[in-house]
Amino acid sequence: MRRLGVIVALGALLGLFAGVLTASPALAGRRHGWELVQAQPFTVPKLFCGFRIRVTFPVNREFTKLFKASDGSMITLVSGSLRFTFTNLSTGKAVTENVSGPGKIITHADGSATVAAKGRNGDFLTPAQAKRFGLPMVSVTAGALTTTVAADGRETSVTLKGHVLVNVCAALN
């Protein structure tokens, strides 16, 4: 169960913070060091909403740039445009949402990470995490979202200074 949560959390982090420098997405692909992200569709297990959800990317023009800090940590900036389509695999009902960020991921030398995002983001939490942090299991949020992740992939804190735009489980039910 823990491994499943880690896989979903890490897979979701890519989409969660897809747009650090959205003020200049048109320039992102033209600057030295920016690389196009190859996002792959994935399925959210039944454990999260009571039904499986397929997540695809109808718009994926996102780029990343990596910096190494003097303390050994890595800073990942993600810029561009990203949309998720969430599809209930039982009913075929779907919603498409903008999750372009902005945000940045700081991966510390010990493997833990801090993710700071603003704007529109997708968030994936296990049932226990959702209860602990007071957020839906699968959602699209707006505002400042800060997440800390332990070296083993567990989200240790999630703080939203904003609001939930879409509770995906409720929208697809």
C-alpha positions as CSV (number, residue, x, y, z in Angstrom):
1,M,0.0,0.0,0.0
2,R,2.8,2.4,0.9
3,R,4.6,1.7,-2.4
4,L,1.4,2.5,-4.3
5,G,1.1,5.8,-2.5
6,V,4.7,6.6,-3.3
7,I,4.3,5.8,-7.0
8,V,1.1,7.9,-7.3
9,A,2.6,10.8,-5.3
10,L,5.7,10.9,-7.3
11,G,3.9,10.6,-10.6
12,A,1.6,13.3,-9.5
13,L,4.3,15.7,-8.5
14,L,5.3,16.2,-12.1
15,G,1.8,17.4,-13.0
16,L,1.2,19.1,-9.8
17,F,3.8,21.7,-10.4
18,A,3.7,22.1,-14.1
19,G,4.4,25.8,-14.8
20,V,6.9,27.6,-12.6
21,L,7.5,30.4,-15.0
22,T,4.2,30.7,-16.7
23,A,4.9,34.4,-17.3
24,S,7.3,33.3,-20.1
25,P,6.2,29.9,-21.4
26,A,6.7,30.9,-25.0
27,L,10.4,31.6,-24.3
28,A,10.9,28.4,-22.2
29,G,11.6,26.1,-25.1
30,R,14.0,28.5,-26.7
31,R,16.3,29.1,-23.8
32,H,19.4,27.1,-23.1
33,G,18.9,24.2,-20.7
34,W,15.1,23.8,-21.0
35,E,13.9,20.3,-21.9
36,L,10.5,19.1,-23.0
37,V,8.8,16.8,-20.5
38,Q,7.4,13.5,-21.8
39,A,4.4,13.0,-19.6
40,Q,2.8,9.5,-19.7
41,P,-0.8,8.8,-19.0
42,F,-1.5,6.9,-15.7
43,T,-4.3,5.3,-13.8
44,V,-5.3,6.3,-10.3
45,P,-6.3,3.2,-8.4
46,K,-9.8,2.5,-7.1
47,L,-8.5,3.1,-3.6
48,F,-8.6,6.9,-4.1
49,C,-12.2,7.6,-5.3
50,G,-13.9,4.2,-5.3
51,F,-13.4,3.9,-9.0
52,R,-10.3,4.0,-11.3
53,I,-9.4,7.3,-12.9
54,R,-7.3,7.5,-16.1
55,V,-5.3,10.7,-16.3
56,T,-4.2,11.9,-19.7
57,F,-2.6,15.1,-21.0
58,P,-4.5,16.7,-23.9
59,V,-2.2,19.7,-23.6
60,N,1.4,19.1,-22.7
61,R,3.7,21.9,-23.6
62,E,5.8,21.8,-20.4
63,F,9.5,22.2,-20.1
64,T,11.9,21.6,-17.2
65,K,15.2,23.2,-16.2
66,L,17.4,21.8,-13.4
67,F,19.8,23.7,-11.2
68,K,22.2,22.4,-8.6
69,A,22.6,24.4,-5.4
70,S,25.9,24.6,-3.5
71,D,24.4,22.6,-0.6
72,G,23.9,19.6,-2.9
73,S,20.1,20.1,-3.4
74,M,18.6,20.2,-6.8
75,I,16.0,22.8,-7.9
76,T,13.6,21.9,-10.7
77,L,11.7,24.6,-12.5
78,V,8.8,23.6,-14.7
79,S,7.3,26.0,-17.2
80,G,4.6,25.8,-19.8
81,S,1.1,24.7,-20.3
82,L,-0.5,21.5,-19.0
83,R,-4.0,20.1,-18.8
84,F,-5.2,16.9,-17.2
85,T,-8.2,15.0,-18.5
86,F,-9.6,12.9,-15.6
87,T,-11.7,10.0,-16.8
88,N,-13.8,7.7,-14.6
89,L,-13.1,4.3,-16.2
90,S,-16.4,2.8,-14.9
91,T,-18.7,5.4,-16.5
92,G,-16.6,7.2,-19.1
93,K,-17.4,10.6,-17.5
94,A,-14.5,13.0,-17.9
95,V,-13.4,16.5,-16.9
96,T,-10.4,18.5,-18.3
97,E,-8.6,21.0,-16.1
98,N,-5.8,23.4,-16.4
99,V,-3.0,22.5,-14.0
100,S,-0.2,24.7,-15.3
101,G,1.1,25.9,-11.9
102,P,3.4,27.8,-11.4
103,G,5.8,26.1,-8.9
104,K,9.2,24.7,-8.2
105,I,10.6,21.5,-6.6
106,I,13.6,21.5,-4.3
107,T,15.1,18.1,-3.9
108,H,17.4,18.1,-0.9
109,A,20.6,16.0,-0.7
110,D,18.9,13.5,1.7
111,G,16.2,12.7,-1.0
112,S,13.4,14.7,0.7
113,A,11.7,17.5,-1.2
114,T,9.9,20.8,-0.8
115,V,7.4,21.7,-3.5
116,A,6.0,25.3,-3.7
117,A,3.3,26.1,-6.2
118,K,0.9,28.9,-7.0
119,G,-1.9,29.0,-9.5
120,R,-3.8,25.9,-10.6
121,N,-2.4,22.5,-9.7
122,G,-3.5,18.9,-9.5
123,D,-3.1,17.1,-6.2
124,F,-3.2,13.4,-5.4
125,L,-3.5,12.2,-1.8
126,T,-4.1,8.8,-0.3
127,P,-7.2,8.4,1.8
128,A,-5.1,8.8,5.0
129,Q,-3.3,11.8,3.7
130,A,-6.6,13.5,2.5
131,K,-8.1,13.0,6.0
132,R,-4.9,14.2,7.7
133,F,-4.5,17.4,5.5
134,G,-8.3,18.1,5.1
135,L,-8.2,18.0,1.3
136,P,-9.9,15.8,-1.3
137,M,-7.9,12.7,-2.5
138,V,-7.8,13.9,-6.1
139,S,-8.3,17.6,-6.7
140,V,-7.4,20.8,-8.7
141,T,-6.5,23.7,-6.4
142,A,-5.9,27.4,-6.8
143,G,-3.5,29.4,-4.7
144,A,-0.3,28.7,-2.8
145,L,0.2,25.0,-2.3
146,T,3.3,23.9,-0.3
147,T,4.1,20.2,0.0
148,T,7.0,18.5,1.8
149,V,7.9,15.0,0.9
150,A,10.1,12.6,2.9
151,A,13.0,10.7,1.3
152,D,10.8,7.6,1.1
153,G,8.1,9.5,-0.9
154,R,5.6,10.1,1.9
155,E,4.0,13.5,1.8
156,T,4.7,14.8,5.3
157,S,2.8,18.1,5.1
158,V,0.5,19.8,2.6
159,T,-0.6,23.4,3.1
160,L,-3.1,25.2,0.8
161,K,-3.5,29.0,1.1
162,G,-6.2,29.1,-1.5
163,H,-9.1,26.8,-2.3
164,V,-10.1,23.6,-4.0
165,L,-11.5,24.3,-7.5
166,V,-12.5,20.8,-8.4
167,N,-12.9,17.7,-6.2
168,V,-12.3,15.3,-9.0
169,C,-13.8,12.2,-7.2
170,A,-17.1,14.1,-6.7
171,A,-17.1,15.6,-10.2
172,L,-16.7,12.1,-11.8
173,N,-19.0,10.2,-9.5
